[in-house]
Amino acid sequence: MDFELSDEQNLLKDSVERFVKDNYSAEARAKLSETETGFSRNHWKKMAELGWLGLPFSEEVGGFGGTAVETMIMMESMGRGLVLEPFLTTVVMGGGLVAEAGNDTQIEAIIPAVIEGELMLAFAYAEPQSRFDLNDVETTAKKSGDGYVLNGHKSVVYHATTADKIIVSARTGGSSRDEDGISLFIVDNNTAGLSRRDYRTIDGQRAADVTLDNVKVGSDALLGSEGKAYPVIEKIVDRAIAALCAEAVGAMQAAIEITNGYLKERKQFGAPIGKFQVLQHRMVDMYMEAEQSKSMSDMVAMKLGLDDVQDRRRSVAAAKAKIGQGAKFVGEQAVQLHGGMGMTDEYSIGHYFKRLMTIEMLLGNTDYHFKRYAALA
């Protein structure tokens, strides 16, 4: 595999790194996290102007036809700054589902608006009983006249608070754990019968529990074929996992740099504690975990473009498991090397730790993906 970036990819990387440097100091991020939305709409508009929101979409709908590699480059740089804007939920997941499963009318109505930064999406897939199983769906969608009536409860829907539309997985057939019988529906956030319990997550972002109580939607809300959504969901979630892996790599790299700087400044017995050999060994271990994670992230980004579905699934599971281990190790060691101060809000390292621990859990934790890999192998 060729791991060298092209000139265009290096320009993209430089652009995102410059954006993070200019807008995401620890103090600026802390202020953004405390706002009502939890991110900056001005930043979102800037991302649209730079063309980032159109990166993974085809040129036919106004995008730039980027691959998972370009998404990886963006997410890695965003991870270094703990960027709060909903790129993953709106572009990678929500936009990905519409582009993959939508008909021409749905794509034309939604994707250009996403690219322009005028429309935000969220994906409601998890339920209280489902753990990490995408096929464990008890939310129902029953036909009624020329539309459907949705009932159910979705948990931890990231950025549902600010989404204009929420894409909901619901069962139109089969039993609660069947892969067959799952459908996707595009639901306006202000639809009658849809209610939310909004909250702030431990990593400073926003999520909501969404309740659907006799929510009526037309037949045009159905995204893709009725009862056949599971393969599409799995494909887009694999892309999202790859994006999360890249974000974790960026966050690990930043955490190591911050910790290394602290060890050079903090003195004990008249010398910087970074001079102590045992702490140097600890930093080497952290660096090795980050480098191994980087290699796994690069690998899975390239594998996503291949046609071999089983190879894709194995690669995603392996990457998420390995990077989950690395994220946990680097986050914990970084906080420990900072001492008790590492968990205070005043020190940025604690925020990196919280985001790394969140990434380890999102879309399947380390144990889940080890088992998934073993089953696929």
FENCORGI-V223889 format. One record per backbone hydrogen bond with DSSP energy under -0.5 kcal/mol. CO is the residue of the C=O (numbers start at 1). NH is the residue of the N-H. E is the energy in kcal/mol with one decimal. If there is no record, write none. Layout:
co-><CO & CO>
nh-><NH & NH>
e-><E & E>
This chain:
co-><1 & 6 & 7 & 8 & 9 & 10 & 11 & 12 & 13 & 14 & 15 & 16 & 17 & 18 & 19 & 20 & 25 & 26 & 27 & 28 & 29 & 30 & 31 & 32 & 39 & 40 & 41 & 42 & 43 & 44 & 45 & 46 & 47 & 47 & 48 & 51 & 52 & 54 & 54 & 55 & 57 & 58 & 58 & 59 & 67 & 68 & 69 & 70 & 71 & 72 & 73 & 74 & 75 & 76 & 77 & 78 & 78 & 78 & 79 & 85 & 86 & 87 & 87 & 88 & 89 & 90 & 91 & 93 & 94 & 95 & 96 & 97 & 98 & 103 & 104 & 105 & 106 & 107 & 107 & 110 & 111 & 112 & 113 & 113 & 114 & 120 & 120 & 122 & 122 & 123 & 124 & 126 & 127 & 127 & 130 & 132 & 133 & 135 & 139 & 140 & 142 & 144 & 146 & 147 & 148 & 149 & 150 & 151 & 152 & 154 & 156 & 157 & 157 & 159 & 164 & 165 & 166 & 166 & 167 & 168 & 170 & 170 & 171 & 175 & 176 & 179 & 181 & 181 & 182 & 183 & 184 & 185 & 185 & 187 & 188 & 191 & 193 & 193 & 195 & 196 & 197 & 199 & 201 & 205 & 206 & 207 & 208 & 208 & 209 & 210 & 211 & 211 & 212 & 212 & 214 & 215 & 217 & 218 & 219 & 221 & 222 & 223 & 225 & 227 & 227 & 229 & 230 & 231 & 232 & 233 & 234 & 235 & 236 & 237 & 238 & 239 & 240 & 241 & 242 & 243 & 244 & 245 & 246 & 247 & 248 & 249 & 250 & 251 & 252 & 253 & 254 & 255 & 256 & 257 & 258 & 259 & 260 & 261 & 262 & 263 & 266 & 268 & 271 & 272 & 273 & 276 & 276 & 277 & 278 & 279 & 280 & 281 & 282 & 283 & 284 & 285 & 286 & 287 & 288 & 289 & 290 & 291 & 292 & 293 & 294 & 295 & 296 & 297 & 298 & 299 & 300 & 302 & 303 & 307 & 308 & 309 & 310 & 311 & 312 & 313 & 314 & 315 & 316 & 317 & 318 & 319 & 320 & 321 & 322 & 323 & 324 & 325 & 326 & 327 & 328 & 329 & 330 & 331 & 332 & 333 & 334 & 335 & 335 & 336 & 338 & 339 & 340 & 341 & 344 & 347 & 347 & 348 & 348 & 349 & 350 & 351 & 352 & 353 & 354 & 355 & 356 & 357 & 358 & 358 & 361 & 365 & 366 & 367 & 368 & 369 & 370 & 371 & 372 & 373>
nh-><3 & 10 & 11 & 12 & 13 & 14 & 15 & 16 & 17 & 18 & 19 & 20 & 21 & 22 & 23 & 24 & 29 & 30 & 31 & 32 & 33 & 34 & 34 & 35 & 41 & 44 & 45 & 46 & 47 & 48 & 49 & 50 & 52 & 53 & 51 & 54 & 55 & 57 & 64 & 66 & 65 & 61 & 63 & 62 & 71 & 72 & 73 & 74 & 75 & 76 & 77 & 78 & 79 & 80 & 81 & 81 & 82 & 83 & 82 & 87 & 90 & 91 & 92 & 93 & 94 & 95 & 96 & 97 & 98 & 99 & 100 & 101 & 102 & 107 & 108 & 109 & 110 & 111 & 112 & 114 & 115 & 116 & 118 & 119 & 117 & 164 & 165 & 124 & 167 & 125 & 169 & 155 & 130 & 131 & 133 & 134 & 136 & 137 & 171 & 151 & 149 & 147 & 219 & 144 & 217 & 142 & 215 & 140 & 212 & 210 & 158 & 160 & 208 & 163 & 189 & 122 & 168 & 187 & 124 & 185 & 172 & 183 & 141 & 178 & 137 & 182 & 172 & 173 & 229 & 170 & 223 & 168 & 187 & 166 & 191 & 194 & 195 & 213 & 211 & 198 & 209 & 207 & 204 & 201 & 159 & 199 & 157 & 210 & 197 & 154 & 195 & 213 & 152 & 214 & 216 & 150 & 148 & 221 & 222 & 186 & 224 & 184 & 228 & 181 & 182 & 233 & 234 & 235 & 236 & 237 & 238 & 239 & 240 & 241 & 242 & 243 & 244 & 245 & 246 & 247 & 248 & 249 & 250 & 251 & 252 & 253 & 254 & 255 & 256 & 257 & 258 & 259 & 260 & 261 & 262 & 263 & 264 & 265 & 266 & 274 & 273 & 271 & 268 & 275 & 276 & 279 & 280 & 281 & 282 & 283 & 284 & 285 & 286 & 287 & 288 & 289 & 290 & 291 & 292 & 293 & 294 & 295 & 296 & 297 & 298 & 299 & 300 & 301 & 302 & 303 & 304 & 305 & 306 & 309 & 312 & 313 & 314 & 315 & 316 & 317 & 318 & 319 & 320 & 321 & 322 & 323 & 324 & 325 & 326 & 327 & 328 & 329 & 330 & 331 & 332 & 333 & 334 & 335 & 336 & 337 & 338 & 338 & 339 & 339 & 341 & 342 & 343 & 344 & 347 & 350 & 351 & 351 & 352 & 353 & 354 & 355 & 356 & 357 & 358 & 359 & 360 & 361 & 361 & 362 & 364 & 369 & 370 & 371 & 372 & 373 & 374 & 375 & 376 & 377>
e-><-0.7 & -2.3 & -1.9 & -2.1 & -2.4 & -2.5 & -2.3 & -2.4 & -2.5 & -2.2 & -2.0 & -2.6 & -2.4 & -2.3 & -1.9 & -2.6 & -2.6 & -2.0 & -1.9 & -2.2 & -2.6 & -1.0 & -0.5 & -1.4 & -0.5 & -1.8 & -2.2 & -2.1 & -2.5 & -1.9 & -2.3 & -2.0 & -1.8 & -0.7 & -1.2 & -0.8 & -1.3 & -0.9 & -2.2 & -3.2 & -3.8 & -1.1 & -2.5 & -1.4 & -1.7 & -2.4 & -2.2 & -2.2 & -2.9 & -2.6 & -1.7 & -2.5 & -2.4 & -1.2 & -0.8 & -0.8 & -0.7 & -2.0 & -0.6 & -2.1 & -2.3 & -1.7 & -1.7 & -2.5 & -2.5 & -2.4 & -0.6 & -2.4 & -2.0 & -2.7 & -2.0 & -2.8 & -2.3 & -2.7 & -2.6 & -1.6 & -1.7 & -1.7 & -0.6 & -2.1 & -2.7 & -1.9 & -2.4 & -1.0 & -1.4 & -1.9 & -1.7 & -0.5 & -3.1 & -0.9 & -2.0 & -2.3 & -1.3 & -0.6 & -2.5 & -0.7 & -1.3 & -1.5 & -3.8 & -2.1 & -2.5 & -1.8 & -1.1 & -2.4 & -2.4 & -2.3 & -2.4 & -2.7 & -3.1 & -2.6 & -1.0 & -1.7 & -0.7 & -0.8 & -2.3 & -1.3 & -0.6 & -2.5 & -3.1 & -2.1 & -0.6 & -3.3 & -2.2 & -1.6 & -1.8 & -0.8 & -2.9 & -1.2 & -2.7 & -2.6 & -3.0 & -2.9 & -0.7 & -3.2 & -1.7 & -1.9 & -0.6 & -2.3 & -2.9 & -0.6 & -1.8 & -2.4 & -2.0 & -2.4 & -2.5 & -2.5 & -3.2 & -0.5 & -2.2 & -3.3 & -2.4 & -0.6 & -2.2 & -0.6 & -0.6 & -2.9 & -2.7 & -1.8 & -1.2 & -2.4 & -0.7 & -0.6 & -1.6 & -2.7 & -0.7 & -2.6 & -2.9 & -2.0 & -2.5 & -2.7 & -2.1 & -1.6 & -2.3 & -2.6 & -2.2 & -2.1 & -2.5 & -2.5 & -1.9 & -2.2 & -2.6 & -2.0 & -2.1 & -2.4 & -2.7 & -2.5 & -2.1 & -2.4 & -2.4 & -2.0 & -2.6 & -2.4 & -2.7 & -2.1 & -1.9 & -2.5 & -1.3 & -1.1 & -3.1 & -2.2 & -2.9 & -1.4 & -2.9 & -2.2 & -1.4 & -0.6 & -1.8 & -2.5 & -1.5 & -2.1 & -2.1 & -2.2 & -2.0 & -2.6 & -2.5 & -2.0 & -2.2 & -2.4 & -2.5 & -2.2 & -2.3 & -2.0 & -2.0 & -2.5 & -2.5 & -2.2 & -2.4 & -1.9 & -1.6 & -2.1 & -1.6 & -0.9 & -1.9 & -1.0 & -2.1 & -2.6 & -2.5 & -2.5 & -2.5 & -2.4 & -2.6 & -2.5 & -2.6 & -2.2 & -2.5 & -3.0 & -1.9 & -1.9 & -2.3 & -3.0 & -2.0 & -2.4 & -2.9 & -2.4 & -2.3 & -2.6 & -2.5 & -2.0 & -2.5 & -2.6 & -1.0 & -0.6 & -0.6 & -1.1 & -0.6 & -1.9 & -1.3 & -1.7 & -1.2 & -1.0 & -0.5 & -0.8 & -1.6 & -2.3 & -2.1 & -2.1 & -2.6 & -2.3 & -1.9 & -2.7 & -2.0 & -0.9 & -0.6 & -2.3 & -1.4 & -2.1 & -2.1 & -2.2 & -2.1 & -2.5 & -2.3 & -2.2 & -2.3 & -2.3>
